[in-house]
Amino acid sequence: MLGYSLLLTAAYLINAATYCAQHLKGLSYSNVGTKSTKVGESDVYVGRDERKDAHLHQYTHIFPLLYEKAQSRGDKVAITELEDCEVKRETTCTELFQRALSLSHYFSTEDGGIPMKKYDEDCNNGNFKILGIYGANSANWLTADLACMVMGATSLVMHSKFSQDEVVEILNESKLEWLCIDLNLVDALLERKKDLPFLKKLLILDTLPDSTNKGKRVNRPGAPAETEEQKEKREKWEKAEKENLELYKKLKTKAEGLGMTMCQINDLTKKKITKYKVKETDPEHISTIVYTSGTSGKPKGVMLSNRALYFTVVPVSKWSIFLKFNPQHHFSYLPLSHIYERSIAYLSLYRGMQIRIWSKDISLFSKDLSQCGANIVVGVPKVFNRLYTTIMAEIAKLPPLKRFMVQKILAMRRSNNHGGFSQFLEGMTHVSQKIRDKINPSLEVFFSGGGKISPNVERDLSVLLNVHFYQGYGLTETSGPVIVQHQTDDRTNSIGGPISPHVEYKVVTWEKYDAKGNPPRGELLLRGQQLFSGYFLRKEQTQNAFTEDKFYKTGDVVQVGKDGAITFLDRSKGLVKLSQGEYIETDMLNNLYSDIDFVNHCVVYGDDSMDGPLAIINVDKDLFAKCLERDGVLKSQGISADAFLKNLTDEKLNKEEYVKYVRGKMLEMYKTTNLNRYNIVNDIYLTCKLWDTSNYLTPTFKIRTFYVFNDFKFFIEKIQKTYKDKMKGKSK
């Protein structure tokens, strides 16, 4: 104890000196390309071309680039598929692309090939060969995608968690006939066959035991005899495979009875192809249509061209963080149906990184992460929020003295994270190393995209694990990452700058945000080579998405710094005006109140009929029970945590005592800010209902506010009526 006390005293003295020595690193993300001459618009900024790399300027189709890299790597593993946290199947680089070429031959020739159809669409002159891909991450998912690239078809991808109604609508809108699909999704689709007049062929993505496939289960020669645990897993796998094979036969018979054909992709990849020619190399050819549910409304298909994919993958491959940390593995757990993960998969193949696909079981996620070998882990805010909550909960369980010491050490390191003092302190105590060894011993970098992350979570995770934390920004409409932080930029409020000199951006005045101010603030507009070509079969929506000078209207409110760095402020739809004329930033409040330990999701609502905002709070009922027990709330009610959780409903959850407790925690969070009083939330509704991709979350765990507001309309209308009645009382 005395040693730790002396260490803490010395650390405080070193910290004071080191903190004063910190300085901002020289960095500039962009140059002013065009001075503004319009009212309500900033200058146009252009990404800097520091590397002068010819590959950043000369388009080529990405398949040959990926193929050449695979040929140079040969028998090195391209994709590893995990099951129960064990390596179940490996596919080498040569095997992956040989199978893709073989499958492309099938797509081109079998039954006349994927049919060409005419659509009311300007892109591709209205002519599309469309192949659907509907399933979870797998080597065969990527094989089908690559096969499409070669034979000139357009892949149409859907998330495996889309509702059946959404899937049926997409399949009919696209008149899709050929669909690659996971076996577990087939039966529900066959039940809707009467609603699917176009669908004719189902290609099963699963690897079944009677399939001759190149990516075989790993059984290394000379390996030690299997343990009892390994034997149990093997027998479990064999049983599951046998059941899947029986299910396949049953569903195949059912499909044929409905006039459809059904086969396994692994049975279509046997033909050896030695030569190939990419059939559609036109940069404007639509390579893929990505259906995205977004946060409101029904799914729409975002059309991405060959050009857009090239000018995403190649520039990101030159990203300073990749050059510095040189990753060898990519941990694939975000859905490939989302362009964020898919662009990283292409990037992995281009850079020669092994793709390790998780076990697809959320209960095994932590173990998969700890064993994945990836030094850079990409994710979305919800994943990092959950990781942060888990770590803090474990620290809270430590004995009082040990907990005090850990918290003190981490608190001192926050002021100079990654600086000399912080590393000195970590070198003496190894606090972060012990935590990181449990999370992922190889970990060096977290990268967050797909939404705004809380600065507190970003900063604290960086300190807790002694890793670098970077942010980026991208949309389906930008083909993935378009703005990223440089490896020397450690600011928690920055999302960085353009990934290439082909990206132009400006801001336009929006509500209280002034594009002519210092610094410029407003809605972010983007223009560049990696932008989408339009929304499939939605010409009016496409037209409305762009300005007259072809800048895409992102709907996101940002600030542009002197160095060109962009700070995300809010969604334009998230900025609402209250009855007093005061604005509140609902996205910022959602992030603020989601930092409370037991809060899974917070959705703040407000409008000009209300004096203050309300919030729908989705709680983790187990964590909530622990907090209520810890703070004596349950004791005052005369019940235990188990009794509280038994048959818990939203009605029971919204007892005044529990609502009052949550309001108090929210007020504590509010007091850590400098926000005005209009950001205090007094009206809240608590729910313990599971929020997932079947109801309120997108595939990247963003909240679909449209559906939340619709389902909790009863509470919103109740609060609105309260304010309305209050106004009536004042007017009397």
C-alpha positions, -999 to 999 in steps of 0.1 A, spaced: 0 0 0 29 24 8 45 16 -25 13 25 -43 9 57 -23 45 68 -33 37 59 -69 6 80 -69 24 110 -54 51 108 -80 26 103 -107 7 135 -98 40 155 -100 50 140 -133 15 145 -146 16 182 -139 48 187 -158 38 165 -187 4 180 -191 19 214 -197 41 200 -224 13 186 -245 9 203 -279 -13 200 -309 1 181 -338 4 198 -372 -23 184 -394 -44 195 -423 -72 174 -439 -82 197 -467 -77 228 -487 -103 254 -498 -111 245 -534 -137 272 -542 -145 303 -522 -181 307 -514 -202 332 -533 -236 320 -521 -256 331 -491 -258 304 -464 -230 283 -478 -194 278 -467 -164 275 -489 -160 242 -508 -132 221 -492 -112 194 -511 -93 165 -496 -55 169 -497 -34 147 -520 -4 143 -499 8 109 -512 5 118 -549 -4 82 -555 -15 75 -591 -38 47 -579 -59 73 -562 -67 88 -596 -69 60 -622 -100 39 -621 -100 2 -627 -124 -25 -619 -117 -39 -584 -121 -76 -592 -87 -78 -610 -70 -60 -582 -84 -85 -556 -77 -114 -579 -40 -104 -584 -35 -100 -546 -51 -135 -541 -27 -150 -567 3 -135 -550 -9 -150 -516 -18 -184 -530 -24 -209 -503 -25 -184 -475 -59 -183 -457 -83 -157 -470 -113 -165 -448 -117 -184 -416 -152 -193 -404 -157 -199 -367 -182 -220 -348 -184 -223 -311 -152 -201 -311 -133 -229 -329 -120 -228 -365 -146 -248 -385 -136 -240 -420 -107 -222 -438 -107 -210 -474 -74 -200 -491 -70 -171 -514 -66 -193 -544 -97 -214 -535 -119 -183 -529 -113 -168 -563 -114 -202 -581 -148 -208 -566 -159 -173 -575 -149 -179 -612 -166 -212 -612 -198 -198 -597 -197 -169 -622 -197 -194 -650 -228 -210 -635 -245 -176 -632 -238 -169 -668 -248 -203 -684 -272 -223 -662 -308 -221 -674 -298 -192 -697 -280 -175 -669 -293 -147 -646 -319 -130 -667 -315 -95 -680 -345 -73 -672 -356 -39 -682 -365 -14 -654 -377 22 -653 -342 33 -642 -316 56 -658 -286 37 -645 -274 8 -667 -298 22 -694 -324 4 -674 -309 -31 -681 -300 -52 -650 -291 -88 -643 -298 -90 -606 -287 -117 -581 -301 -115 -546 -279 -123 -515 -298 -128 -483 -279 -142 -454 -254 -139 -426 -216 -135 -431 -199 -165 -447 -173 -174 -472 -200 -183 -497 -216 -149 -492 -184 -133 -505 -180 -160 -532 -214 -151 -546 -206 -114 -545 -173 -118 -563 -189 -140 -589 -214 -113 -596 -186 -88 -602 -170 -111 -628 -201 -119 -649 -215 -84 -649 -245 -90 -627 -257 -66 -600 -258 -81 -565 -288 -70 -545 -281 -75 -508 -305 -76 -479 -299 -80 -442 -309 -114 -427 -328 -96 -400 -352 -77 -424 -388 -86 -417 -406 -110 -441 -428 -82 -453 -397 -61 -461 -380 -89 -479 -412 -97 -500 -415 -61 -510 -379 -59 -521 -380 -91 -541 -411 -80 -559 -399 -45 -565 -368 -59 -581 -386 -87 -599 -358 -109 -586 -356 -145 -598 -323 -159 -584 -316 -156 -547 -287 -168 -526 -300 -175 -492 -292 -190 -458 -310 -223 -452 -327 -211 -420 -344 -183 -439 -359 -205 -466 -390 -219 -450 -404 -185 -440 -399 -174 -476 -416 -205 -491 -446 -197 -469 -449 -165 -488 -444 -180 -523 -479 -169 -533 -468 -133 -528 -436 -139 -548 -445 -143 -585 -410 -137 -598 -388 -158 -575 -377 -190 -593 -343 -202 -580 -329 -205 -544 -291 -210 -540 -282 -222 -505 -252 -204 -489 -247 -230 -461 -220 -256 -464 -237 -290 -459 -219 -323 -452 -225 -339 -486 -212 -308 -505 -178 -311 -522 -162 -278 -512 -128 -264 -512 -131 -247 -478 -130 -278 -458 -132 -281 -420 -98 -278 -405 -81 -311 -395 -44 -304 -393 -20 -333 -397 1 -341 -367 -23 -323 -344 -26 -338 -309 -54 -361 -301 -87 -343 -296 -98 -335 -260 -131 -345 -245 -143 -309 -250 -132 -310 -287 -149 -343 -292 -182 -329 -278 -180 -299 -301 -172 -322 -331 -202 -344 -323 -224 -313 -319 -213 -300 -353 -219 -333 -369 -253 -335 -354 -262 -300 -365 -249 -307 -401 -270 -339 -403 -301 -320 -392 -293 -292 -417 -290 -318 -445 -323 -333 -436 -339 -298 -435 -323 -290 -469 -339 -321 -485 -372 -313 -469 -372 -277 -481 -359 -287 -516 -390 -309 -520 -412 -282 -507 -397 -256 -531 -400 -279 -561 -437 -285 -552 -441 -247 -555 -425 -246 -589 -390 -235 -578 -355 -250 -580 -332 -252 -551 -295 -261 -550 -263 -256 -529 -237 -231 -539 -209 -255 -530 -222 -279 -556 -218 -251 -583 -182 -243 -577 -165 -275 -590 -157 -264 -626 -121 -252 -629 -118 -219 -647 -83 -209 -658 -92 -176 -676 -117 -149 -670 -128 -116 -683 -148 -90 -663 -179 -84 -684 -189 -50 -672 -159 -27 -666 -177 6 -673 -171 28 -642 -208 37 -641 -221 2 -642 -241 -6 -611 -222 -33 -593 -245 -36 -563 -278 -25 -549 -277 -23 -511 -310 -22 -494 -309 -2 -462 -337 2 -437 -323 35 -424 -338 50 -392 -372 59 -407 -395 46 -434 -393 14 -455 -360 0 -471 -347 16 -502 -320 3 -526 -288 23 -528 -271 18 -562 -233 17 -561 -212 17 -592 -179 1 -601 -164 36 -598 -178 41 -563 -164 9 -550 -129 15 -565 -127 50 -551 -136 37 -516 -115 6 -514 -82 19 -528 -81 52 -509 -90 36 -476 -62 10 -482 -37 40 -480 -52 52 -447 -25 63 -423 -38 40 -396 -35 9 -418 0 20 -428 11 25 -392 -5 -6 -375 -4 -30 -405 -33 -53 -396 -31 -89 -406 -66 -100 -395 -101 -86 -398 -127 -97 -372 -159 -99 -392 -191 -97 -371 -209 -67 -385 -233 -78 -413 -218 -80 -448 -251 -68 -461 -241 -34 -447 -217 -14 -468 -195 -6 -438 -185 -42 -432 -185 -51 -469 -161 -24 -478 -138 -36 -451 -140 -71 -464 -130 -59 -499 -102 -39 -482 -91 -70 -464 -88 -90 -496 -70 -61 -513 -45 -57 -484 -40 -94 -479 -57 -95 -445 -73 -127 -432 -111 -123 -427 -122 -142 -395 -159 -146 -394 -174 -148 -359 -194 -177 -345 -227 -159 -351 -237 -164 -315 -239 -133 -294 -232 -153 -262 -198 -162 -278 -189 -128 -291 -166 -119 -262 -146 -151 -266 -145 -147 -304 -132 -112 -300 -105 -123 -275 -92 -150 -299 -96 -132 -332 -60 -120 -334 -71 -86 -349 -51 -56 -337 -76 -32 -353 -113 -39 -344 -140 -19 -362 -174 -14 -347 -204 8 -342 -212 29 -311 -236 4 -296 -209 -23 -296 -184 0 -279 -210 12 -254 -218 -23 -244 -181 -32 -240 -175 -1 -219 -205 -9 -196 -192 -45 -192 -157 -34 -182 -170 -8 -158 -193 -33 -142 -163 -57 -137 -143 -29 -121 -172 -21 -97 -170 -57 -85 -134 -54 -73 -126 -52 -36 -129 -16 -23 -92 -9 -20 -82 -25 -53 -111 -7 -70 -100 27 -55 -64 22 -68 -76 12 -103 -99 42 -105 -72 66 -93 -47 53 -118 -71 55 -147 -83 90 -137 -47 103 -137 -40 88 -171 -71 104 -187 -55 138 -188 -25 127 -209 -36 95 -226 -9 79 -249 15 106 -237 48 98 -218 32 101 -184 3 78 -192 26 52 -206 50 55 -176 21 49 -153 8 20 -173 43 5 -175 44 6 -137 9 -7 -129 -1 -28 -160 -37 -20 -152 -48 -16 -189 -28 -46 -200 -46 -69 -175 -80 -56 -188 -69 -58 -225 -57 -94 -221 -92 -104 -213 -108 -84 -241 -82 -91 -269 -44 -93 -262 -36 -82 -298 -57 -51 -296 -41 -18 -306 -69 2 -322 -107 7 -321 -123 23 -350 -159 35 -347 -183 43 -376 -219 40 -383 -230 67 -359 -219 92 -333 -202 78 -302 -201 94 -268 -168 113 -262 -168 99 -227 -170 63 -239 -144 69 -266 -119 85 -241 -125 60 -213 -122 29 -235 -90 43 -249 -76 47 -213 -91 15 -199 -74 -6 -226 -45 16 -235 -55 15 -272 -59 42 -298 -95 51 -307 -104 66 -340 -136 77 -357 -149 79 -392 -180 88 -411 -197 72 -440 -231 62 -453 -245 36 -476 -247 65 -501 -210 71 -498 -201 34 -504 -188 33 -468 -160 53 -452 -156 88 -467 -142 108 -437 -117 93 -413 -93 104 -386 -55 105 -393 -34 84 -370 -20 115 -353 -55 129 -346 -65 118 -311 -93 143 -306 -125 128 -293 -147 154 -310 -132 148 -345 -143 124 -372 -113 135 -393 -113 145 -430 -117 131 -465 -101 98 -474 -91 110 -508 -85 141 -529 -117 132 -548 -139 142 -519 -154 177 -518 -175 190 -490 -192 221 -477 -219 231 -452 -251 250 -456 -268 270 -429 -294 250 -412 -317 264 -384 -293 279 -357 -262 266 -374 -244 293 -395 -223 281 -425 -207 316 -427 -197 315 -390 -163 310 -375 -161 280 -375 -186 271 -403 -215 250 -391 -244 235 -410 -257 205 -429 -228 185 -445 -229 183 -483 -206 158 -501 -195 154 -537 -170 129 -551 -162 97 -570 -175 73 -543 -210 87 -541 -239 65 -550 -257 67 -584 -292 69 -570 -320 50 -553 -332 20 -573 -365 28 -590 -369 60 -569 -361 88 -593 -378 115 -573 -360 105 -541 -327 105 -560 -333 140 -574 -342 153 -539 -311 138 -524 -288 161 -544 -284 199 -548 -283 215 -582 -245 213 -582 -246 176 -575 -237 177 -538 -253 149 -517 -274 162 -488 -263 140 -459 -288 153 -433 -260 155 -408 -250 187 -390 -213 193 -386 -186 219 -378 -155 224 -400 -123 233 -381 -94 254 -393 -75 222 -403 -105 209 -423 -114 184 -396 -151 177 -392 -169 175 -359 -203 157 -359 -229 178 -341 -263 163 -349 -287 149 -373 -307 177 -390 -338 156 -382 -325 154 -346 -325 192 -340 -360 202 -328 -375 234 -316 -395 236 -284 -424 259 -277 -402 287 -263 -382 287 -296 -353 270 -279 -335 242 -299 -324 209 -284 -301 183 -301 -319 150 -296 -290 129 -308 -267 145 -284 -292 139 -255 -297 103 -266 -259 97 -263 -257 116 -230 -284 96 -213 -273 63 -229 -242 66 -208 -262 56 -177 -252 20 -167 -285 4 -171 -298 22 -202 -296 3 -234 -312 29 -256 -325 64 -251 -348 81 -277 -356 118 -269 -386 135 -286 -397 171 -287 -417 195 -308 -429 231 -308 -460 222 -288 -439 211 -258 -420 231 -231 -395 203 -227 -384 170 -242 -396 135 -233 -377 103 -236 -383 66 -242 -358 47 -221 -350 10 -229 -334 -5 -199 -313 -36 -193 -336 -51 -167 -309 -72 -150 -285 -42 -146 -314 -20 -136 -324 -44 -109 -288 -45 -95 -287 -7 -95 -321 -5 -77 -309 -30 -52 -275 -13 -47 -292 21 -41 -318 8 -17 -348 15 -39 -360 -22 -39 -354 -24 -1 -377 6 4 -403 -13 -17 -399 -44 4 -389 -66 -25 -358 -84 -37 -341 -82 -71 -355 -116 -81 -390 -106 -71 -386 -73 -91 -375 -92 -122 -402 -119 -119 -429 -113 -146 -416 -78 -151 -437 -57 -175 -435 -21 -188 -465 -13 -166 -447 -24 -135 -415 -8 -146 -432 26 -148 -441 28 -112 -434 63 -99 -406 51 -76 -386 36 -105 -393 65 -129 -382 90 -102 -350 70 -97 -342 71 -135 -350 108 -136 -325 113 -108 -298 95 -127 -306 115 -158 -303 147 -139 -269 136 -126 -258 131 -162 -272 165 -172 -252 182 -144 -220 170 -159 -227 192 -190 -230 230 -196 -264 225 -214 -293 249 -207 -322 238 -186 -343 230 -217 -323 198 -221 -335 184 -188 -359 155 -194 -387 152 -169 -411 130 -188 -399 95 -194 -413 61 -203 -394 30 -193 -395 -2 -213 -377 -35 -208 -388 -49 -242 -360 -63 -263 -348 -39 -290 -332 -56 -319 -331 -56 -357 -366 -71 -359 -381 -40 -344 -363 -8 -335 -326 -13 -346 -310 -11 -380 -284 -38 -389 -257 -15 -375 -277 -9 -343 -288 26 -350 -322 34 -336 -351 34 -361 -368 64 -345 -398 62 -368 -408 29 -353 -401 39 -318 -422 70 -320 -450 50 -337 -451 22 -311 -448 46 -281 -472 72 -297 -496 67 -267 -470 82 -243 -460 110 -267 -496 120 -272 -502 119 -234 -474 143 -228 -484 165 -257 -519 167 -242 -505 177 -208 -488 207 -224 -519 215 -244 -541 215 -213 -515 236 -195 -517 262 -223 -555 262 -221 -553 268 -184 -530 298 -190 -553 313 -216 -583 313 -193 
